[in-house]
Amino acid sequence: MEGATDPEDEASAPSPFAPPVKRSVTIAGHQTAISLEPIFWEALRAAAARVGLPVNALIARIDVARMAAATPPNLASAIRCWLFRDIMRP
């Protein structure tokens, strides 16, 4: 069937509707907690691997960029927006 997915692939993939998971990260020597849905944690790990950085270092870069915004969003929102923009790049 066209467009069908393998049930085994779906079973191993995080649900896009899973509730947020809170994790502690260290940014500029300070620990903070970030709540993101598992699908965003997975995307963040993949993006960090793609650019050759630890996840904490990528989050720190995103944090610096968000603080430069005229009206900085919260960090979890900034991460989601950064990830979306990252996948939308040609």
N, C-alpha and C positions, 0 to 999 in steps of 0.2 A: 504494500500500500504506500503510495507516495506521501511523503511528509510524516510518515510514522516514525516513532523513535523506538530504540531498543529498550525494553523494560529494565534490563540490567544497567544500562547507562543512567536511566532515571533513578534507579534505586541507589546508586552511588553518588549522585549529584545532590547538593543541598537543595532543599525546597526553597523556591523563591518567596514563599510565604511564611518562613520560619521566623519566630520572634527574635528580636535583637539579643546579641550575646555581648556581655560586658567583659572587656579585657584591659589589663593594665599595660601601659606602654611608657617608655622613658623618652622624653623630648627635652633636649638641652639640659640633661641632668636632673630633670624633675619627672616624677611619676604622675601619670594622669590616667583616668579610666575613660575608655571610649566604648560606646554601645553601637554595634553595627549588626545587621542581619548576617547570618553565615555566608550568604552568597557574596556579600561585599567583603567579608574577611578573605574569602577565597580569591576574589578578584584582586584584592590588595596584595596578597602573597604572590600572585602571578605577575602583577605589574612590577613589584619589587624585584622579583627574579629576572624579569625581562630587562630591567635597567641596571641590574647588578648591584642592588643595594639591599641591606637588611630592611625589614618592614619598618622598624623604628626610624631609620634614616629617611625612608620615603615619607613617612608620616610627618617627620620634622620639616621636610621640604614643603609639603602641602601646607603645614601650619604657617611657615614663613610667608608663603604666597597668600594665604587667606588673610593674614594680619595686614597685608599691604592693600587689601580691598577697602574701598570707601566705607562700606558697612560690613565688617567681617561677620560671616556666619559662624555658627558653632562648629567645632572641629569635625564632628561626625557628618554634618551636612557638607562641609568643605570636602571631606574625603569622598563622599558619594558623588558630588558634582565633578571632582577631579577624575574619578574613575569613569564616569559617563563620558566626559570630554575625551579622555584617553582612548576609549574604544571607538568613539565617533571620528577620530582623526583618520584621514585617508592613508 
